[in-house]
């Protein structure tokens, strides 16, 4: 790497790596950088080949830190993906209804939305359980830095240059995030959650929501495998979004509102988790340093 004229650091990825990475990624329709699919979906194999792959029977082929923290973080992500399978089946059932507005299908849609709310609650429980298995300090200092891409920490941080690749500054290179999970995005699309705030909704977005990064979720699509992105586009294009049915049917509306409320609770839990694992840990000291030892000693005295 070397400092460009602007004073910011550039990290040069040599063409012998950059060119094939970009070519293969374009075939897969995915960003040419480490993604959620790489670290979790495509990285898992059964620990015991004689048994089915599951969160209790999984080995992750590649890890960066070799720590139990990293392993358990991937296991938690996998638990959400596995539980999300039922959610995708509910979505698929709705998409393939001959007529979503048929009065005979409305009771089933209502029941399925009630099931969906239960699945979302299970996903919230998975998030809540992470702190019982993933050490925040170890995650922040030993694992998370491996996921930082370009420019993961803002425009003033090191920029990656893919040597030999035209328009390298236009590549998506932020790195992996659980926000790239297609399962969770399918839930947003199915319930017609307007992250970009393009539609008039009641109640109106809060001032905090208006200041949010409205393009974040859409950018995360580009870090998914191409077929996953196509699935989301197809789901977004269905003729009768379930929100429309909910507006016209009181029975479906109640179940729909309960599902959206469950989703809000999930988002709240995720924000709390981010505060614990990132914002709070950013104020701590790296492991193995004298400052970190003093911190731990002070915590022991306090407790």
Secondary structure, DSSP 8 states (H G I E B T S, - for coil): -EE-TTS-EEEEE-HHHHHHHHHHHHHHTS-SS--HIIIIITTEE-SSTTS--BTTB-EES--SS--HHHHHHHHHHHHHHHHHHHHHHHHHHHHT-S-TT-HHHHHHHHHHHHHHHHHHHHHHHHHHHHTTTS-HHHIIIIIGGGG--BTTT-TTS-EEEETT-TTGGGS-B----GGG-HHHHHHHHHHT--TT--S--SS---HHHHTS-TTHHHHHHTTS-HHHHHHHHHHHT-SS-HHHHHHH-HHHHHHHHHHHHHHHHHHHHHHHHHIIIIITGGGS--TTSHHHHHHHHHHHHH-
